[in-house]
Amino acid sequence: MSNRLRPLLPFRKAPLLTLISIFLMMQSLSTDMYVASMPSLASYFDVPASAVQLTLSIFVFGFGTAQLAVGPLSDRFGRRPVLLAGLSLYLAASLLCALAPSIWLLIAARLLQSLGCCSTFIIGRAIIRDAYAPEDGMRVMVKASSWLSLTPLLGPIVGSYFEVWFGWRATFAFHALVACCLLTAVFLRLPETNSNKNPDATNIRGLLTSYREVLGARAFWAYALPGALSYGSIFTFISGASMVLIRILHLPVTWFGYCFSFGTLGYMLATMLCQRLLRRMNAGAAFRIGTAASLAAGLLFLGCVLTGLHHWSIVVAAMFLTFAAHGINSPLSQAGAVSPFPTQAGTAAGLSGGMYMVMAFVVGSIVGASYDGSLYPLAIISLVNGVLLFVCVRAFPELRQQKAA
């Protein structure tokens, strides 16, 4: 890490960038790694695809809802105790997922798992605001996101082999192992970074004041809303790609992991590109590039499907470009939505993250409900997301009027 990205003096002995990167990885680990098992879950429990989809949708619902509480709790009591409690819950819930005897108990355990996972994501973002200079926050987020991209890149491959070799329960056992290791690392190496604890952060008046101040700032919406739409665009593939590739296009399960990982390779490459873009232009200009790529992905996907090109490579190509667009959009959104709020970083991170998860829940539910054994629903949803994202960024004067530096 360069000198310009070193944390503030009190935190320089802690491996903050490593821990932040792992914190941000946990959500992707919890969703992307088991998507290869979704078709087999339907067969194992003898339930329709829509029931299996609930194991994913309920996770993002719980993840999004919990952020409204986790952020303020960490603003009041500190990052460390909330994170330790969340990781303990995640560990217990992962073991319950691995042992679930029915789809309904698995769905309930996934809800608990999402509540614990939420603490890592929110607190990872808040620590960036706590421990780094404000002008470095976006670059730290981009750097951490480059490491984050390893999870969607390698997770589906590992998950596919776990499914073939050991069955779906192995993935959740692995989640428990990771949580145990991370819990130990946090206990031993993470200092408390919140030096401005807000005693009013969790009382009703203080909470409403914080929400009003954050939600009333146009700068928050200018970054948070496009970020949520961008996450919805990749969640289209997270929730729907396995059913389309394995059930409709008859791709072998072990191949699925490689195809999904190739698609998410776009995210990793784009986060590296985003670092270069930020050295040459400001966030608004970079946002316009990312949203144009998202629109192009939707047009490519639906255009190919309408012309009769129903091949797994088309899905993977659209996924690659969509994830690449998110690799630019997401770091900009996450850092930009939090940076104006030094004493409310947890609250701002929770609200913006909640918007991400609400969007994912809506998109995932639509993907599950619209599944009809063809590629058309997934392609249409992809294009609609791309159009909304493209228009959204250009509708905010704060972003539209910015020029490249």
KEKE-3310 file (N, C-alpha, C; in steps of 0.2 Angstrom, whole numbers, plus 5000, padded with zeros to 4 digits):
npx = (5004:5003:5011:5002:4991:4991:4984:4977:4988:4985:4981:4990:4997:4989:4982:4973:4969:4969:4960:4948:4946:4943:4931:4923:4922:4913:4900:4898:4904:4895:4884:4888:4895:4887:4878:4879:4874:4860:4851:4852:4847:4833:4830:4834:4827:4814:4807:4799:4808:4806:4805:4818:4824:4821:4830:4840:4835:4829:4841:4846:4836:4836:4849:4849:4839:4845:4856:4851:4850:4863:4873:4870:4871:4885:4890:4886:4891:4903:4914:4921:4914:4901:4905:4911:4900:4892:4899:4899:4886:4885:4893:4886:4874:4878:4882:4870:4864:4871:4867:4853:4838:4827:4820:4814:4819:4832:4830:4826:4838:4847:4842:4846:4860:4862:4860:4871:4881:4880:4886:4899:4901:4895:4903:4916:4916:4913:4925:4934:4931:4933:4947:4955:4961:4949:4951:4957:4948:4940:4950:4955:4944:4942:4954:4952:4941:4946:4953:4942:4936:4941:4933:4920:4926:4933:4925:4913:4919:4925:4913:4906:4914:4913:4899:4899:4908:4905:4892:4879:4879:4892:4897:4891:4897:4910:4908:4906:4919:4927:4921:4925:4939:4940:4933:4942:4954:4949:4947:4960:4967:4961:4959:4948:4941:4932:4932:4924:4911:4894:4882:4869:4865:4857:4845:4828:4826:4839:4842:4832:4836:4849:4846:4838:4847:4856:4848:4843:4853:4858:4870:4872:4862:4865:4876:4872:4860:4863:4872:4864:4856:4866:4870:4859:4859:4870:4865:4855:4861:4867:4857:4850:4858:4863:4851:4848:4859:4862:4850:4842:4851:4859:4872:4886:4888:4901:4907:4900:4905:4917:4912:4904:4914:4922:4914:4913:4926:4927:4923:4934:4944:4939:4939:4952:4954:4946:4954:4964:4956:4952:4963:4964:4952:4937:4925:4912:4913:4919:4909:4900:4906:4905:4891:4887:4893:4886:4873:4876:4879:4866:4859:4867:4864:4850:4848:4855:4848:4835:4838:4840:4851:4854:4865:4877:4888:4884:4877:4887:4896:4888:4886:4900:4902:4892:4896:4909:4905:4899:4911:4917:4906:4902:4913:4914:4902:4900:4910:4908:4895:4896:4907:4903:4899:4906:4904:4893:4896:4893:4879:4876:4882:4875:4862:4864:4869:4857:4849:4855:4852:4838:4836:4842:4833:4821:4824:4829:4817:4809:4816:4815:4801:4798:4804:4804:4809:4816:4827:4823:4816:4827:4836:4828:4826:4839:4842:4833:4837:4850:4846:4839:4850:4859:4852:4849:4862:4865:4855:4857:4863:4874:4883:4881:4886:4899:4916:4929:4945)
npy = (4994:5011:5026:5036:5030:5025:5021:5032:5038:5032:5019:5012:5000:4990:4977:4984:4986:4973:4966:4974:4971:4957:4958:4965:4955:4945:4945:4942:4930:4923:4922:4920:4908:4897:4897:4887:4876:4878:4873:4859:4859:4861:4849:4840:4844:4843:4854:4868:4880:4893:4892:4888:4900:4908:4906:4914:4926:4929:4931:4943:4951:4951:4955:4968:4974:4973:4982:4995:4995:4990:5000:5012:5006:5003:5016:5021:5011:5007:5000:4987:4979:4977:4970:4959:4952:4951:4942:4931:4927:4924:4913:4903:4903:4898:4885:4880:4881:4871:4860:4859:4851:4853:4863:4875:4877:4879:4891:4900:4899:4905:4918:4922:4920:4931:4942:4942:4943:4955:4964:4964:4969:4983:4988:4987:4996:5008:5008:5012:5026:5030:5027:5032:5046:5058:5061:5050:5040:5035:5029:5019:5011:5007:5000:4990:4984:4978:4967:4961:4956:4944:4934:4932:4928:4916:4909:4903:4893:4885:4882:4875:4863:4858:4855:4845:4835:4834:4838:4850:4854:4856:4869:4878:4873:4877:4891:4892:4889:4899:4910:4907:4908:4922:4928:4926:4933:4946:4948:4947:4956:4968:4985:4997:5008:5018:5034:5044:5041:5041:5045:5047:5040:5028:5031:5036:5049:5054:5044:5047:5060:5058:5049:5058:5069:5062:5056:5068:5074:5078:5074:5061:5053:5055:5046:5034:5029:5026:5016:5006:5002:4997:4986:4979:4975:4966:4957:4951:4941:4934:4928:4922:4915:4902:4894:4896:4893:4880:4872:4876:4878:4867:4866:4858:4855:4857:4865:4877:4884:4889:4897:4906:4912:4917:4927:4936:4939:4951:4960:4961:4966:4978:4985:4988:4995:5006:5012:5018:5026:5036:5043:5051:5057:5063:5057:5058:5058:5045:5037:5039:5032:5019:5016:5017:5005:4996:4998:4994:4980:4975:4978:4970:4957:4955:4958:4948:4937:4939:4938:4924:4918:4908:4903:4897:4905:4918:4922:4922:4931:4943:4943:4945:4958:4966:4964:4970:4983:4985:4984:4997:5006:5002:5004:5018:5022:5017:5023:5037:5039:5038:5047:5061:5061:5062:5059:5051:5039:5026:5025:5031:5022:5011:5015:5016:5004:4997:5001:4994:4981:4981:4983:4972:4962:4964:4963:4949:4943:4945:4939:4925:4924:4926:4916:4905:4894:4899:4911:4924:4931:4934:4941:4953:4959:4962:4972:4982:4985:4991:5002:5010:5013:5020:5031:5036:5041:5051:5060:5067:5082:5085:5075:5074:5087:5086:5087:5078:5077)
npz = (5000:4996:5002:5003:5005:5017:5033:5046:5059:5073:5069:5062:5064:5063:5052:5042:5028:5023:5032:5030:5016:5017:5025:5016:5007:5012:5010:4996:4996:5003:4995:4981:4981:4983:4972:4962:4967:4968:4958:4961:4974:4973:4968:4978:4989:4984:4979:4970:4959:4963:4977:4981:4976:4986:4996:4993:4990:5003:5010:5005:5009:5023:5025:5020:5028:5041:5040:5043:5056:5061:5057:5064:5077:5077:5076:5089:5099:5094:5082:5084:5095:5089:5077:5082:5088:5077:5068:5076:5076:5063:5061:5069:5062:5049:5052:5056:5043:5036:5042:5040:5039:5030:5017:5022:5034:5030:5023:5034:5042:5033:5033:5046:5044:5036:5044:5052:5043:5038:5047:5044:5031:5033:5043:5038:5028:5036:5043:5034:5033:5046:5048:5038:5029:5022:5009:5004:5005:4994:4985:4993:4995:4982:4980:4990:4984:4973:4978:4984:4973:4970:4977:4970:4959:4962:4970:4964:4957:4967:4974:4965:4963:4976:4977:4967:4973:4987:4990:4993:5006:5010:5006:5015:5027:5024:5025:5038:5043:5038:5045:5058:5058:5054:5065:5075:5070:5070:5084:5089:5082:5077:5081:5090:5079:5079:5085:5088:5095:5095:5106:5104:5093:5093:5099:5097:5093:5090:5080:5070:5067:5062:5050:5043:5040:5032:5022:5017:5010:4994:4989:4994:4988:4975:4974:4980:4975:4961:4964:4970:4959:4951:4958:4957:4944:4943:4952:4945:4937:4947:4954:4944:4934:4936:4935:4922:4914:4918:4919:4908:4897:4898:4904:4911:4929:4935:4925:4926:4937:4932:4921:4927:4935:4925:4920:4932:4932:4925:4934:4943:4934:4931:4943:4944:4933:4936:4946:4938:4931:4941:4943:4932:4930:4937:4949:4943:4929:4928:4933:4922:4912:4917:4918:4905:4900:4907:4901:4888:4890:4893:4881:4872:4877:4876:4863:4856:4861:4855:4842:4841:4846:4856:4867:4879:4879:4876:4887:4897:4891:4892:4906:4910:4905:4912:4926:4925:4922:4935:4943:4941:4945:4958:4968:4967:4971:4984:4992:4989:4994:5008:5012:5014:5028:5042:5055:5055:5048:5049:5049:5036:5028:5031:5026:5013:5009:5013:5003:4992:4995:4995:4982:4976:4982:4976:4962:4963:4967:4956:4946:4950:4950:4936:4929:4916:4909:4898:4890:4889:4900:4909:4900:4897:4910:4913:4903:4906:4919:4915:4907:4917:4926:4917:4914:4927:4932:4924:4927:4939:4943:4950:4946:4933:4928:4931:4925:4916:4925)
capx = (5000:5007:5011:4996:4985:4992:4979:4979:4993:4983:4979:4995:5000:4984:4981:4967:4967:4967:4953:4943:4945:4939:4925:4918:4921:4909:4893:4899:4906:4888:4879:4891:4898:4882:4873:4880:4870:4853:4847:4851:4843:4827:4829:4835:4821:4808:4803:4800:4814:4804:4807:4825:4826:4820:4836:4844:4831:4828:4847:4847:4831:4839:4855:4847:4836:4849:4860:4848:4852:4870:4876:4869:4874:4892:4891:4886:4895:4910:4914:4923:4909:4896:4907:4912:4893:4889:4903:4897:4879:4886:4896:4881:4869:4881:4882:4863:4862:4874:4863:4846:4834:4821:4821:4811:4824:4837:4828:4827:4845:4850:4840:4851:4866:4862:4860:4878:4886:4879:4890:4906:4900:4894:4908:4921:4915:4914:4932:4938:4930:4936:4954:4959:4960:4944:4953:4960:4943:4938:4955:4955:4938:4943:4959:4949:4936:4950:4954:4935:4934:4943:4928:4916:4930:4935:4920:4909:4922:4925:4907:4904:4917:4910:4893:4900:4911:4902:4885:4878:4880:4899:4898:4889:4902:4915:4906:4907:4926:4929:4919:4928:4945:4939:4932:4949:4958:4946:4948:4967:4971:4957:4957:4942:4942:4927:4934:4918:4905:4888:4878:4862:4864:4852:4839:4824:4827:4845:4842:4828:4840:4854:4843:4835:4852:4859:4843:4842:4859:4858:4876:4871:4857:4869:4880:4869:4855:4866:4875:4859:4854:4871:4870:4853:4861:4874:4861:4851:4865:4869:4851:4847:4863:4863:4845:4848:4865:4862:4844:4840:4857:4862:4879:4888:4889:4908:4908:4896:4909:4922:4909:4902:4920:4924:4910:4915:4933:4926:4923:4941:4948:4936:4941:4959:4953:4944:4960:4967:4951:4952:4969:4963:4946:4933:4920:4906:4915:4920:4902:4896:4909:4903:4884:4887:4895:4880:4868:4879:4878:4859:4857:4870:4861:4843:4849:4857:4842:4830:4841:4840:4858:4853:4871:4879:4893:4881:4875:4893:4898:4883:4888:4906:4902:4888:4901:4914:4902:4899:4917:4918:4901:4902:4918:4913:4895:4900:4914:4905:4889:4898:4912:4901:4897:4912:4901:4887:4898:4889:4872:4876:4884:4869:4856:4866:4869:4851:4846:4858:4849:4831:4836:4843:4828:4816:4827:4829:4811:4807:4820:4812:4794:4798:4807:4799:4812:4819:4832:4820:4815:4834:4838:4824:4828:4846:4842:4829:4842:4855:4843:4838:4856:4862:4848:4850:4868:4864:4849:4860:4867:4881:4887:4881:4890:4907:4920:4935:4950)
capy = (5000:5017:5030:5040:5026:5022:5023:5037:5036:5027:5012:5009:4994:4985:4975:4986:4985:4966:4965:4977:4967:4951:4960:4966:4948:4940:4945:4938:4923:4920:4922:4917:4902:4892:4897:4881:4871:4880:4868:4853:4860:4860:4842:4837:4845:4842:4860:4872:4884:4899:4891:4889:4907:4912:4906:4920:4933:4931:4933:4950:4955:4952:4959:4975:4977:4974:4988:5000:4994:4989:5006:5016:5003:5004:5023:5022:5007:5006:4995:4981:4974:4975:4966:4952:4949:4949:4936:4925:4925:4921:4906:4899:4902:4894:4878:4878:4880:4865:4854:4860:4845:4855:4870:4880:4878:4882:4898:4903:4900:4910:4925:4923:4921:4938:4947:4942:4945:4962:4968:4964:4974:4989:4990:4987:5003:5013:5009:5016:5033:5031:5026:5035:5053:5058:5061:5043:5035:5032:5025:5013:5007:5004:4995:4984:4980:4973:4960:4958:4953:4937:4930:4930:4925:4909:4906:4899:4887:4881:4880:4870:4857:4856:4852:4838:4831:4833:4840:4857:4856:4858:4876:4881:4871:4881:4897:4892:4889:4906:4915:4906:4911:4929:4930:4925:4938:4952:4948:4948:4961:4974:4990:5001:5014:5024:5038:5049:5037:5046:5042:5048:5037:5023:5033:5037:5056:5054:5040:5050:5065:5055:5047:5064:5072:5058:5056:5074:5076:5076:5070:5054:5050:5055:5040:5028:5026:5022:5010:5001:5000:4993:4980:4975:4973:4960:4952:4947:4935:4930:4924:4918:4912:4895:4890:4897:4889:4872:4869:4878:4877:4861:4866:4854:4859:4860:4871:4883:4888:4893:4902:4912:4916:4921:4933:4940:4942:4958:4965:4962:4970:4984:4989:4990:5001:5012:5016:5022:5032:5041:5047:5055:5060:5063:5051:5058:5055:5038:5034:5039:5026:5012:5015:5015:4998:4992:4998:4990:4973:4973:4978:4964:4951:4955:4958:4941:4932:4940:4935:4917:4916:4905:4899:4899:4910:4924:4923:4923:4938:4948:4943:4948:4966:4968:4964:4975:4990:4986:4985:5004:5009:5000:5008:5025:5023:5015:5028:5043:5039:5039:5052:5068:5060:5059:5057:5047:5035:5019:5026:5032:5015:5006:5017:5015:4996:4994:5002:4989:4975:4981:4982:4965:4958:4966:4960:4942:4940:4946:4934:4919:4923:4926:4910:4901:4890:4902:4916:4930:4935:4936:4946:4959:4962:4965:4978:4987:4988:4995:5008:5014:5015:5025:5037:5039:5045:5057:5064:5070:5088:5084:5070:5076:5093:5086:5086:5075:5082)
capz = (5000:4995:5008:5002:5007:5024:5038:5051:5064:5078:5067:5057:5066:5062:5045:5041:5022:5023:5036:5026:5010:5019:5027:5010:5003:5015:5007:4990:4998:5006:4989:4974:4982:4983:4967:4958:4971:4968:4954:4965:4980:4971:4967:4985:4994:4980:4979:4964:4958:4967:4984:4981:4975:4993:5000:4991:4992:5010:5013:5004:5012:5030:5024:5019:5034:5046:5039:5046:5064:5062:5056:5070:5083:5077:5078:5096:5103:5092:5077:5086:5098:5084:5072:5085:5089:5070:5066:5080:5074:5056:5062:5071:5057:5044:5055:5055:5036:5034:5045:5039:5036:5026:5013:5026:5040:5027:5022:5041:5044:5028:5036:5052:5042:5033:5049:5054:5037:5037:5051:5041:5026:5035:5047:5034:5025:5041:5046:5029:5035:5052:5049:5032:5027:5018:5002:5002:5006:4988:4983:4998:4993:4975:4981:4993:4979:4969:4982:4985:4966:4970:4979:4965:4954:4964:4974:4961:4955:4973:4976:4960:4965:4983:4975:4964:4977:4993:4990:4995:5013:5011:5005:5022:5032:5023:5027:5046:5044:5037:5050:5064:5057:5054:5071:5079:5068:5073:5091:5091:5078:5075:5086:5089:5075:5080:5090:5088:5096:5095:5111:5102:5087:5093:5102:5091:5090:5086:5074:5065:5065:5057:5044:5040:5038:5027:5016:5014:5006:4987:4987:4996:4983:4968:4973:4983:4970:4955:4966:4971:4953:4948:4961:4955:4937:4944:4955:4940:4935:4953:4955:4938:4929:4937:4932:4914:4911:4920:4917:4901:4892:4900:4905:4917:4935:4936:4920:4928:4941:4927:4917:4932:4937:4920:4920:4937:4931:4923:4940:4945:4929:4930:4948:4942:4928:4940:4950:4933:4929:4946:4942:4926:4929:4943:4950:4939:4923:4928:4933:4916:4908:4920:4917:4898:4900:4910:4896:4883:4892:4892:4874:4869:4879:4873:4856:4854:4862:4850:4835:4841:4848:4863:4868:4885:4879:4876:4894:4900:4889:4895:4913:4910:4904:4918:4931:4923:4924:4942:4946:4941:4948:4965:4973:4967:4974:4991:4995:4988:4998:5015:5013:5017:5034:5046:5062:5053:5043:5050:5047:5029:5025:5032:5022:5006:5009:5013:4996:4988:4996:4993:4975:4975:4984:4971:4956:4964:4967:4949:4942:4952:4948:4929:4926:4912:4905:4892:4891:4888:4906:4911:4896:4898:4916:4912:4899:4910:4924:4911:4905:4923:4928:4913:4915:4934:4933:4920:4930:4944:4941:4954:4943:4925:4926:4932:4919:4918:4927)
cpx = (5004:5006:5005:4990:4986:4986:4982:4984:4991:4982:4984:4998:4995:4983:4975:4964:4965:4961:4947:4941:4941:4932:4920:4917:4915:4902:4893:4900:4899:4883:4882:4893:4893:4877:4874:4875:4862:4849:4846:4847:4836:4825:4829:4829:4814:4804:4804:4806:4812:4806:4814:4828:4825:4826:4841:4841:4830:4835:4848:4842:4834:4845:4854:4844:4840:4854:4857:4849:4860:4874:4876:4872:4882:4894:4891:4891:4902:4909:4916:4918:4904:4898:4908:4905:4891:4893:4901:4891:4880:4889:4891:4876:4872:4881:4875:4861:4865:4870:4856:4843:4829:4823:4819:4816:4830:4836:4829:4834:4849:4848:4845:4858:4867:4863:4868:4882:4885:4884:4897:4906:4900:4900:4915:4921:4916:4921:4936:4937:4933:4944:4959:4957:4954:4946:4956:4954:4941:4943:4956:4950:4939:4949:4956:4944:4940:4952:4947:4933:4936:4938:4923:4919:4931:4929:4915:4912:4923:4919:4904:4907:4914:4903:4894:4903:4908:4895:4885:4879:4888:4901:4896:4894:4908:4914:4908:4915:4929:4927:4923:4935:4945:4938:4938:4953:4955:4947:4955:4970:4967:4956:4951:4944:4937:4929:4929:4912:4900:4883:4870:4860:4859:4846:4834:4825:4833:4845:4838:4832:4845:4851:4840:4841:4855:4854:4842:4847:4858:4865:4876:4867:4861:4874:4876:4864:4858:4869:4870:4857:4859:4871:4864:4855:4865:4869:4856:4854:4866:4863:4848:4851:4863:4857:4846:4853:4864:4856:4842:4845:4861:4870:4881:4890:4896:4910:4905:4901:4914:4918:4907:4908:4923:4920:4912:4922:4932:4926:4930:4945:4946:4938:4948:4959:4951:4949:4963:4963:4951:4958:4969:4957:4942:4928:4914:4908:4916:4914:4899:4899:4906:4895:4883:4888:4889:4874:4870:4878:4871:4857:4860:4866:4854:4843:4850:4851:4837:4832:4842:4847:4857:4859:4873:4884:4890:4879:4882:4896:4894:4885:4895:4906:4898:4893:4906:4911:4901:4905:4919:4913:4901:4907:4916:4907:4896:4905:4911:4899:4890:4903:4909:4899:4902:4909:4895:4889:4894:4882:4872:4878:4878:4863:4858:4866:4862:4847:4849:4853:4841:4831:4837:4837:4822:4818:4827:4822:4808:4810:4816:4805:4793:4801:4802:4802:4815:4823:4829:4819:4822:4836:4834:4825:4835:4846:4838:4834:4847:4852:4842:4845:4859:4858:4849:4856:4868:4859:4852:4864:4874:4886:4887:4886:4897:4910:4926:4941:4956)
cpy = (5006:5021:5034:5037:5023:5025:5029:5034:5031:5020:5009:5003:4988:4983:4977:4985:4977:4964:4968:4973:4961:4953:4961:4959:4944:4940:4941:4931:4919:4919:4918:4910:4896:4892:4891:4876:4872:4875:4861:4853:4859:4853:4838:4838:4844:4848:4864:4877:4891:4898:4891:4896:4910:4911:4911:4926:4934:4933:4941:4954:4956:4956:4967:4978:4978:4980:4994:5001:4994:4995:5010:5013:5004:5011:5024:5018:5005:5000:4988:4976:4972:4970:4959:4949:4947:4942:4930:4922:4921:4914:4901:4897:4898:4887:4876:4877:4873:4859:4854:4854:4847:4862:4876:4882:4881:4890:4902:4904:4905:4917:4926:4924:4928:4943:4948:4945:4952:4966:4969:4969:4981:4992:4991:4994:5009:5014:5013:5024:5035:5032:5029:5042:5053:5058:5055:5038:5031:5027:5019:5009:5003:4998:4988:4980:4976:4967:4957:4954:4945:4932:4928:4927:4917:4905:4901:4892:4882:4878:4874:4863:4854:4853:4846:4833:4829:4835:4848:4859:4858:4865:4879:4879:4876:4889:4898:4893:4896:4911:4913:4909:4919:4932:4930:4931:4945:4953:4950:4954:4968:4979:4993:5007:5019:5028:5044:5045:5042:5042:5042:5044:5031:5025:5036:5044:5057:5050:5044:5056:5063:5053:5053:5068:5069:5058:5062:5077:5074:5072:5063:5050:5050:5049:5034:5025:5023:5016:5004:4998:4995:4987:4976:4972:4966:4954:4948:4941:4931:4925:4920:4914:4905:4891:4891:4893:4882:4869:4870:4876:4871:4861:4862:4858:4862:4865:4877:4887:4892:4898:4908:4916:4920:4928:4938:4942:4949:4963:4966:4967:4977:4988:4991:4996:5007:5015:5020:5028:5037:5045:5052:5059:5060:5058:5052:5056:5048:5034:5034:5033:5019:5011:5014:5008:4994:4992:4994:4982:4971:4973:4972:4958:4950:4954:4951:4936:4933:4938:4928:4914:4914:4900:4902:4904:4917:4926:4925:4930:4944:4949:4947:4956:4969:4969:4969:4982:4991:4987:4993:5007:5008:5004:5015:5026:5022:5021:5035:5044:5041:5045:5059:5067:5058:5057:5052:5041:5028:5020:5027:5026:5011:5008:5015:5007:4994:4995:4996:4983:4975:4980:4975:4960:4958:4962:4952:4939:4940:4940:4927:4918:4923:4920:4906:4896:4892:4908:4923:4934:4938:4942:4953:4962:4965:4971:4983:4990:4993:5002:5013:5017:5020:5031:5041:5043:5051:5062:5068:5076:5087:5080:5072:5082:5092:5084:5082:5079:5082)
cpz = (5000:5001:5008:5005:5014:5029:5043:5056:5069:5076:5062:5058:5065:5054:5042:5033:5021:5026:5032:5020:5012:5021:5021:5006:5006:5012:5000:4991:5000:5000:4983:4975:4981:4977:4962:4961:4970:4964:4958:4971:4979:4970:4974:4989:4990:4980:4972:4965:4963:4974:4985:4981:4982:4997:4999:4992:4999:5013:5011:5007:5020:5030:5024:5025:5040:5046:5043:5054:5065:5062:5062:5077:5083:5078:5085:5100:5101:5086:5079:5090:5093:5079:5076:5086:5082:5068:5070:5078:5067:5057:5064:5066:5051:5046:5054:5048:5034:5037:5044:5036:5031:5022:5018:5032:5036:5026:5029:5043:5039:5031:5042:5049:5039:5038:5051:5049:5036:5041:5048:5035:5028:5039:5043:5030:5030:5043:5041:5031:5041:5052:5043:5031:5022:5011:4999:5002:4999:4985:4987:4996:4986:4976:4985:4989:4975:4972:4983:4978:4966:4973:4974:4959:4955:4967:4970:4958:4961:4974:4971:4961:4972:4981:4972:4969:4983:4994:4993:5002:5014:5011:5012:5027:5031:5025:5035:5047:5043:5042:5056:5063:5057:5061:5076:5077:5070:5080:5093:5087:5076:5081:5085:5085:5076:5086:5091:5090:5098:5100:5109:5096:5087:5096:5096:5089:5087:5080:5068:5062:5060:5050:5040:5037:5032:5021:5013:5010:4999:4985:4989:4990:4976:4968:4975:4978:4964:4957:4967:4964:4950:4951:4959:4948:4938:4947:4950:4938:4941:4955:4950:4934:4930:4934:4924:4911:4912:4918:4910:4896:4893:4901:4911:4923:4936:4931:4922:4932:4937:4923:4921:4934:4931:4919:4926:4936:4928:4928:4942:4941:4930:4937:4947:4937:4932:4944:4945:4931:4934:4946:4936:4926:4936:4943:4945:4932:4923:4929:4926:4911:4911:4918:4909:4897:4902:4904:4890:4884:4891:4885:4870:4871:4876:4866:4853:4855:4857:4843:4835:4843:4855:4865:4875:4885:4879:4883:4898:4898:4892:4903:4914:4910:4910:4924:4931:4925:4931:4946:4945:4945:4956:4970:4973:4972:4982:4995:4995:4993:5006:5016:5016:5024:5039:5053:5061:5048:5043:5047:5039:5025:5025:5027:5015:5004:5009:5006:4991:4989:4994:4985:4973:4977:4978:4964:4957:4963:4960:4945:4943:4949:4940:4925:4922:4907:4898:4894:4891:4894:4909:4907:4896:4904:4916:4908:4903:4916:4921:4910:4911:4926:4924:4914:4922:4935:4930:4922:4935:4942:4944:4950:4935:4924:4928:4925:4921:4920:4922)
residu = (MET:SER:ASN:ARG:LEU:ARG:PRO:LEU:LEU:PRO:PHE:ARG:LYS:ALA:PRO:LEU:LEU:THR:LEU:ILE:SER:ILE:PHE:LEU:MET:MET:GLN:SER:LEU:SER:THR:ASP:MET:TYR:VAL:ALA:SER:MET:PRO:SER:LEU:ALA:SER:TYR:PHE:ASP:VAL:PRO:ALA:SER:ALA:VAL:GLN:LEU:THR:LEU:SER:ILE:PHE:VAL:PHE:GLY:PHE:GLY:THR:ALA:GLN:LEU:ALA:VAL:GLY:PRO:LEU:SER:ASP:ARG:PHE:GLY:ARG:ARG:PRO:VAL:LEU:LEU:ALA:GLY:LEU:SER:LEU:TYR:LEU:ALA:ALA:SER:LEU:LEU:CYS:ALA:LEU:ALA:PRO:SER:ILE:TRP:LEU:LEU:ILE:ALA:ALA:ARG:LEU:LEU:GLN:SER:LEU:GLY:CYS:CYS:SER:THR:PHE:ILE:ILE:GLY:ARG:ALA:ILE:ILE:ARG:ASP:ALA:TYR:ALA:PRO:GLU:ASP:GLY:MET:ARG:VAL:MET:VAL:LYS:ALA:SER:SER:TRP:LEU:SER:LEU:THR:PRO:LEU:LEU:GLY:PRO:ILE:VAL:GLY:SER:TYR:PHE:GLU:VAL:TRP:PHE:GLY:TRP:ARG:ALA:THR:PHE:ALA:PHE:HIS:ALA:LEU:VAL:ALA:CYS:CYS:LEU:LEU:THR:ALA:VAL:PHE:LEU:ARG:LEU:PRO:GLU:THR:ASN:SER:ASN:LYS:ASN:PRO:ASP:ALA:THR:ASN:ILE:ARG:GLY:LEU:LEU:THR:SER:TYR:ARG:GLU:VAL:LEU:GLY:ALA:ARG:ALA:PHE:TRP:ALA:TYR:ALA:LEU:PRO:GLY:ALA:LEU:SER:TYR:GLY:SER:ILE:PHE:THR:PHE:ILE:SER:GLY:ALA:SER:MET:VAL:LEU:ILE:ARG:ILE:LEU:HIS:LEU:PRO:VAL:THR:TRP:PHE:GLY:TYR:CYS:PHE:SER:PHE:GLY:THR:LEU:GLY:TYR:MET:LEU:ALA:THR:MET:LEU:CYS:GLN:ARG:LEU:LEU:ARG:ARG:MET:ASN:ALA:GLY:ALA:ALA:PHE:ARG:ILE:GLY:THR:ALA:ALA:SER:LEU:ALA:ALA:GLY:LEU:LEU:PHE:LEU:GLY:CYS:VAL:LEU:THR:GLY:LEU:HIS:HIS:TRP:SER:ILE:VAL:VAL:ALA:ALA:MET:PHE:LEU:THR:PHE:ALA:ALA:HIS:GLY:ILE:ASN:SER:PRO:LEU:SER:GLN:ALA:GLY:ALA:VAL:SER:PRO:PHE:PRO:THR:GLN:ALA:GLY:THR:ALA:ALA:GLY:LEU:SER:GLY:GLY:MET:TYR:MET:VAL:MET:ALA:PHE:VAL:VAL:GLY:SER:ILE:VAL:GLY:ALA:SER:TYR:ASP:GLY:SER:LEU:TYR:PRO:LEU:ALA:ILE:ILE:SER:LEU:VAL:ASN:GLY:VAL:LEU:LEU:PHE:VAL:CYS:VAL:ARG:ALA:PHE:PRO:GLU:LEU:ARG:GLN:GLN:LYS:ALA:ALA)
# end
